[in-house]
């Protein structure tokens, strides 16, 4: 070993972070003393050995080092809670990075910061403050959006396209219409749009329009002046409070039609008049609305005024339901497990195949919100390192919403069968007229004639 290498190792050993380096095969090539203390191991037990040999509770998916080796992508600031060899609970925030030398990938490094002591001290301090004051700490008032596009987790091509569109529209002040089933994450997307916009330092106000009487919702949105009705006081409405920022109106189709008409006027001229006031105020508010079903259905059902719909539909974004992006489920499950490991002080690191198979066959009427709550339930029940079917809520396991996946067969065979069925239906409907059948199928007459001869109809 050269003096330069000895100096680097001495420096890495002296810092307060755990450092674990593996080569491209997952073999440990550097492991400093802090990392050894975290894991309750000696260096000799780890150096020169494969990760899964030393840490049998890990697997190819749960190990962040192996994941970075596989994907070549960094993982930043991931909270982890685990018990070391001696049963001590360790809280860390880890960053795992790929290592390249002269453009060639050679391994990965994980840097972990232990904040167990800080967390314990913080909890004790909060408990002490509560006892001294004799009351619980009041929550802070927040007029802002919490989530960004980085918080929207998906590997689905269709949903990623929606995120790209949302990123582009974020920089404008145009009205945006977001629609998707309950629990798909509409407000998450709306908050991300606000935080990506020039209005991100201004207020973000959200209001659900469902289950509120018309008079109450009107006063909430537009404000009141003293004496306008019995008990009325001077109070600003949400349009005034959101001035310069974003107002998010969820379930807009639940808003009474008369109130929708007033909303339309505000969107047209930006003028807001409090209930009972003779004067109007000019407001600068970006309005984003959401629906939990297709806009055309709302208009047809008389729940949404057509003129308001055309005004709102400057830019629309549809969030696909979870059942149409099944590939996201393992990704989301890992995320929720990591989140609840941290908050519940658990050490779950793997999910049984039976659980993921069940999740893939479930219809998910509550979408991502339902998945999150199911994982929360399972994590409360969990005692070991695995998430098993026995930990899931009974309604999920016994639900009639479980659907059987179709048996797999060659794609070519399935396509040929579908094509034959469609051609037969078109020929029957056209009374055997090839020209009419070709028009029904929207293919050239020559193409249909060739297929008829080939299939010997």
C-alpha positions in Angstrom: 0.0 0.0 0.0 1.3 3.4 -0.9 1.5 6.4 1.5 -1.3 8.1 -0.5 -3.6 5.2 0.0 -2.8 5.0 3.8 -3.6 8.7 4.1 -7.0 8.4 2.4 -7.9 5.4 4.6 -6.8 7.3 7.7 -9.0 10.2 6.7 -12.0 8.0 5.9 -11.6 6.3 9.3 -11.5 9.5 11.2 -14.8 11.0 9.9 -18.1 10.6 11.7 -20.0 8.8 8.9 -20.2 5.1 8.2 -18.6 4.3 4.8 -19.1 1.0 3.1 -17.6 0.4 -0.4 -18.2 -2.7 -2.6 -16.9 -3.6 -6.0 -19.1 -4.4 -9.1 -19.6 -7.9 -7.8 -20.9 -6.9 -4.4 -17.7 -7.8 -2.5 -16.7 -5.3 0.3 -13.4 -3.6 -0.4 -13.6 -0.9 2.3 -15.5 -0.7 5.6 -14.6 1.9 8.1 -14.8 1.7 11.9 -18.0 3.7 12.2 -19.8 1.4 9.8 -18.5 -1.6 11.9 -19.8 0.0 15.1 -23.2 0.6 13.4 -23.6 -3.0 12.4 -22.0 -4.5 15.5 -19.4 -6.3 13.4 -15.7 -6.3 13.0 -14.0 -5.3 9.8 -12.6 -8.8 9.4 -16.1 -10.2 9.3 -17.0 -8.0 6.3 -13.9 -7.2 4.2 -13.5 -9.4 1.2 -16.9 -11.0 1.5 -20.1 -10.6 -0.5 -22.8 -8.4 1.1 -25.4 -11.2 1.2 -23.0 -13.5 2.9 -22.4 -11.0 5.8 -25.9 -9.6 5.9 -28.3 -12.6 5.3 -31.4 -10.4 6.1 -30.7 -8.4 2.9 -31.5 -9.5 -0.7 -30.9 -8.1 -4.2 -33.9 -5.7 -3.8 -33.6 -4.5 -0.2 -29.8 -3.8 -0.3 -29.2 -0.3 -1.5 -25.6 -1.1 -2.5 -26.7 -4.0 -4.7 -29.5 -1.9 -6.2 -27.0 0.9 -7.2 -24.7 -1.8 -8.7 -27.6 -3.1 -10.7 -29.1 0.3 -11.8 -26.0 2.4 -11.9 -28.2 5.2 -10.4 -27.5 7.0 -7.1 -29.9 6.9 -4.1 -29.9 10.1 -2.0 -30.8 10.6 1.7 -32.7 7.4 2.4 -33.7 7.0 6.0 -33.1 3.5 7.4 -33.9 1.9 10.7 -32.5 -1.5 11.6 -31.3 -3.6 14.5 -27.6 -4.5 14.5 -26.0 -7.8 15.5 -26.4 -7.0 19.2 -30.1 -6.0 18.8 -29.5 -2.2 19.1 -31.8 -0.1 17.0 -29.9 2.2 14.6 -31.4 5.2 12.7 -29.4 6.4 9.8 -29.7 8.5 6.7 -27.8 6.9 3.8 -26.6 8.1 0.4 -25.5 5.4 -2.0 -23.5 6.4 -5.1 -22.0 4.5 -8.1 -18.2 4.7 -8.4 -16.6 5.3 -11.8 -13.0 5.4 -12.8 -12.0 6.7 -16.2 -15.6 6.3 -17.3 -15.8 2.6 -16.2 -18.2 1.5 -13.4 -16.2 -0.2 -10.7 -18.5 -0.4 -7.7 -20.6 1.6 -5.2 -20.1 3.5 -1.9 -22.7 4.0 0.9 -22.3 6.8 3.3 -24.5 6.6 6.4 -25.1 9.3 9.1 -26.2 7.9 12.5 -28.8 10.2 14.1 -30.1 7.7 16.7 -28.7 9.8 19.6 -30.0 13.1 18.1 -33.4 11.5 17.6 -33.5 10.2 21.2 -32.4 13.6 22.6 -35.0 15.4 20.5 -37.8 13.1 21.7 -36.8 13.5 25.3 -36.6 17.3 24.9 -40.1 17.4 23.4 -41.5 15.2 26.2 -39.9 17.5 28.8 -41.3 20.7 27.1 -44.8 19.1 27.1 -44.6 18.4 30.8 -43.3 21.9 31.7 -46.0 23.6 29.6 -48.7 21.2 30.7 -50.2 21.4 27.2 -49.5 19.9 23.8 -47.5 21.9 21.3 -49.8 23.7 18.8 -49.3 22.9 15.1 -47.8 25.6 12.9 -50.1 27.3 10.3 -48.9 26.5 6.8 -50.0 28.2 3.6 -47.9 26.2 1.2 -47.5 23.0 -0.7 -45.5 20.2 0.7 -44.9 17.9 -2.2 -42.7 18.2 -5.4 -42.4 16.1 -8.5 -39.7 14.0 -6.7 -42.4 12.8 -4.3 -44.5 11.3 -7.2 -43.1 7.8 -7.4 -43.8 5.9 -10.6 -42.1 3.8 -13.3 -45.2 3.7 -15.4 -44.6 5.2 -18.9 -48.1 6.8 -19.1 -47.9 8.4 -15.6 -44.3 9.7 -16.3 -45.8 11.3 -19.4 -48.3 13.0 -17.2 -45.5 14.2 -14.9 -43.7 15.7 -17.9 -46.8 17.5 -19.1 -47.4 18.8 -15.6 -43.8 20.1 -15.4 -44.3 22.1 -18.6 -47.6 23.6 -17.6 -46.2 24.5 -14.1 -44.3 27.5 -15.5 -47.5 29.1 -16.8 -50.4 30.7 -15.0 -53.0 28.7 -17.0 -55.9 26.9 -15.3 -55.3 23.2 -15.0 -57.9 20.4 -14.8 -56.8 17.2 -13.1 -58.9 14.1 -13.0 -58.5 10.6 -11.7 -60.1 8.2 -9.3 -60.1 8.8 -5.6 -56.7 8.0 -4.0 -54.6 8.3 -7.2 -52.7 11.4 -5.9 -54.4 14.4 -7.5 -53.5 16.8 -4.8 -49.9 15.5 -4.8 -49.6 16.4 -8.5 -51.3 19.8 -7.9 -48.9 20.6 -5.1 -46.0 19.6 -7.3 -47.2 21.9 -10.0 -47.4 24.8 -7.5 -43.9 24.1 -6.2 -42.5 24.0 -9.7 -44.0 27.3 -10.6 -43.0 30.9 -10.0 -45.7 31.1 -7.3 -44.0 28.5 -5.1 -43.2 31.2 -2.4 -46.8 32.3 -2.4 -49.8 30.6 -0.7 -51.2 27.3 -1.8 -54.8 26.9 -0.6 -56.8 23.6 -1.1 -60.5 23.3 -0.6 -62.7 20.3 -1.1 -66.1 21.4 -2.6 -68.0 18.2 -1.5 -70.4 17.9 1.4 -70.6 21.7 2.1 -73.8 23.7 1.9 -73.8 26.3 -0.9 -74.0 29.3 1.4 -71.0 28.1 3.5 -68.9 27.2 0.5 -69.7 30.6 -1.0 -68.6 32.5 2.1 -65.4 30.3 2.3 -64.4 31.1 -1.3 -65.4 34.7 -1.6 -65.5 36.1 2.0 -68.0 38.1 3.9 -68.6 41.6 5.2 -70.1 42.4 8.6 -73.8 42.6 8.6 -74.3 40.9 5.2 -76.3 38.3 7.1 -76.9 37.4 10.8 -73.6 36.7 12.5 -71.5 37.7 9.5 -68.1 39.3 10.1 -65.5 40.9 7.9 -63.6 37.8 6.7 -61.4 37.3 3.6 -62.3 34.4 1.3 -59.9 31.9 -0.1 -59.4 33.8 -3.3 -58.1 36.8 -1.3 -56.0 34.5 0.9 -54.5 32.8 -2.1 -53.6 36.1 -3.8 -50.4 35.7 -5.8 -50.5 31.9 -5.3 -52.6 28.9 -6.2 -56.1 27.9 -5.2 -56.9 24.2 -5.6 -60.6 23.3 -5.8 -61.1 19.5 -5.4 -64.3 17.7 -6.5 -65.4 20.8 -8.4 -68.4 18.8 -9.7 -69.8 18.8 -6.2 -70.1 22.6 -6.2 -73.7 23.8 -6.7 -74.3 25.0 -10.3 -75.2 28.6 -9.2 -71.9 28.8 -7.4 -70.1 27.4 -10.5 -71.5 30.4 -12.4 -70.0 32.8 -10.0 -66.7 30.9 -10.1 -66.7 31.3 -13.9 -67.1 35.0 -13.6 -64.1 35.2 -11.3 -62.0 33.1 -13.7 -62.9 35.4 -16.6 -62.1 38.8 -15.0 -60.2 38.0 -11.8 -62.6 40.2 -9.8 -63.9 38.9 -6.4 -66.7 40.5 -4.4 -67.3 39.5 -0.8 -70.8 38.5 0.2 -72.7 41.8 1.0 -69.9 44.1 -0.3 -70.6 46.7 -3.0 -67.0 46.7 -4.1 -64.9 44.1 -6.0 -61.2 43.2 -5.5 -58.8 42.3 -8.2 -57.0 39.1 -7.3 -54.1 37.2 -9.0 -54.8 33.6 -8.3 -54.0 30.5 -10.3 -56.9 28.1 -10.1 -56.4 24.3 -10.4 -59.4 22.0 -10.1 -59.8 18.3 -9.8 -62.5 15.7 -10.6 -62.7 12.1 -9.4 -64.3 11.0 -12.7 -64.2 11.9 -16.4 -65.2 15.6 -17.1 -67.5 14.6 -20.0 -69.4 12.3 -17.6 -69.8 15.2 -15.1 -71.1 17.5 -17.9 -73.5 14.8 -19.2 -74.8 14.2 -15.7 -75.5 17.9 -15.1 -72.9 18.1 -12.3 -70.6 20.5 -14.2 -71.6 23.5 -16.2 -70.5 23.1 -19.8 -69.3 26.8 -20.0 -67.2 26.3 -16.8 -65.8 23.1 -18.1 -64.6 24.7 -21.3 -63.1 27.5 -19.3 -61.3 25.1 -16.9 -60.1 22.7 -19.6 -57.3 24.9 -20.8 -54.9 22.1 -19.8 -56.1 18.7 -18.5 -54.1 15.9 -16.9 -55.4 12.4 -16.3 -53.9 10.3 -13.5 -54.1 6.6 -14.3 -55.5 4.3 -11.5 -53.2 1.9 -9.7 -54.7 -1.2 -11.3 -53.5 0.2 -14.7 -49.9 0.6 -13.5 -49.4 -2.7 -11.6 -45.6 -2.4 -12.2 -45.6 0.5 -9.7 -46.8 -1.6 -6.8 -43.4 -3.2 -5.7 -41.8 0.3 -6.1 -44.5 1.9 -3.9 -44.4 -1.0 -1.4 -40.7 -0.5 -0.9 -41.2 3.2 -0.3 -44.0 2.8 2.2 -42.1 0.1 4.1 -39.1 2.4 4.4 -41.3 5.2 5.6 -43.0 3.1 8.3 -39.7 1.4 9.3 -38.6 4.8 10.2 -41.7 6.0 12.0 -42.6 2.7 13.7 -39.1 1.7 14.6 -39.4 -1.6 12.6 -36.9 -3.6 10.6 -38.9 -5.1 7.7 -36.6 -5.7 4.7 -38.5 -8.0 2.4 -41.9 -8.9 1.1 -43.2 -12.4 0.5 -44.0 -13.3 -3.1 -47.5 -14.2 -2.1 -48.1 -10.7 -0.9 -47.0 -9.1 -4.2 -49.0 -11.7 -6.2 -52.1 -10.8 -4.2 -51.4 -7.1 -4.8 -51.1 -7.7 -8.5 -54.5 -9.4 -8.7 -56.4 -6.9 -6.5 -58.5 -4.2 -8.2 -57.4 -1.3 -5.8 -60.6 0.7 -5.7 -58.9 3.1 -3.3 -55.7 3.3 -5.4 -52.4 4.4 -3.9 -54.0 5.8 -0.7 -55.5 2.3 -0.1 -52.1 0.6 -0.7 -50.4 3.0 1.7 -53.0 2.2 4.5 -52.7 -1.5 3.9 -48.9 -1.3 4.3 -49.4 0.8 7.4 -51.6 -1.9 8.9 -49.2 -4.6 8.0 -46.2 -2.7 9.4 -48.0 -2.2 12.7 -48.6 -5.9 12.9 -45.1 -6.9 11.7 -42.6 -8.3 14.2 -39.9 -9.8 12.0 -38.1 -8.8 8.8 -40.7 -10.1 6.3 -44.1 -8.7 5.2 -46.4 -11.8 4.9 -50.0 -12.3 3.9 -50.9 -13.0 7.5 -50.2 -9.3 8.3 -52.6 -7.9 5.7 -56.1 -6.7 6.6 -58.8 -9.5 6.4 -60.9 -7.5 3.9 -58.0 -7.6 1.4 -57.3 -11.3 1.6 -61.0 -12.2 1.6 -62.2 -9.6 -0.8 -64.2 -10.4 -3.9 -62.3 -7.7 -5.7 -59.5 -10.2 -6.3 -59.4 -11.1 -10.0 -57.7 -14.0 -11.6 -55.0 -13.2 -14.1 -55.6 -14.7 -17.6 -53.5 -17.7 -18.4 -50.5 -16.8 -20.6 -50.2 -18.1 -24.1 -48.3 -17.1 -27.2 -49.0 -13.5 -28.2 -49.1 -14.3 -31.9 -51.8 -17.0 -31.3 -54.0 -14.6 -29.2 -53.7 -11.8 -31.8 -54.7 -14.1 -34.7 -57.7 -15.3 -32.7 -58.8 -11.7 -32.0 -58.3 -10.8 -35.7 -60.4 -13.7 -36.8 -63.2 -12.8 -34.4 -63.3 -9.2 -35.6 -63.3 -10.1 -39.3 -66.1 -12.6 -38.8 -68.2 -9.9 -36.9 -67.5 -7.3 -39.6 -68.5 -9.7 -42.4 -71.7 -10.7 -40.6 -72.7 -7.1 -39.9 -72.0 -6.0 -43.6 -73.9 -9.0 -44.9 -70.8 -10.4 -46.6 -70.0 -7.1 -48.4 -66.2 -6.8 -48.4 -66.2 -3.1 -49.1 -68.5 -2.4 -46.1 -66.6 -4.8 -43.8 -63.3 -3.1 -44.7 -64.8 0.3 -43.8 -66.0 -1.1 -40.5 -62.6 -2.4 -39.7 -60.9 0.8 -41.1 -58.5 -1.2 -43.3 -58.0 -1.2 -47.1 -60.3 -3.5 -49.1 -57.3 -5.3 -50.5 -55.9 -6.1 -47.1 -59.3 -7.5 -45.9 -59.6 -9.6 -49.1 -56.1 -11.0 -48.6 -56.9 -11.9 -45.0 -60.1 -13.6 -46.0 -58.3 -15.7 -48.6 -55.5 -16.6 -46.2 -58.0 -17.6 -43.4 -60.3 -19.3 -46.0 -63.5 -17.8 -44.6 
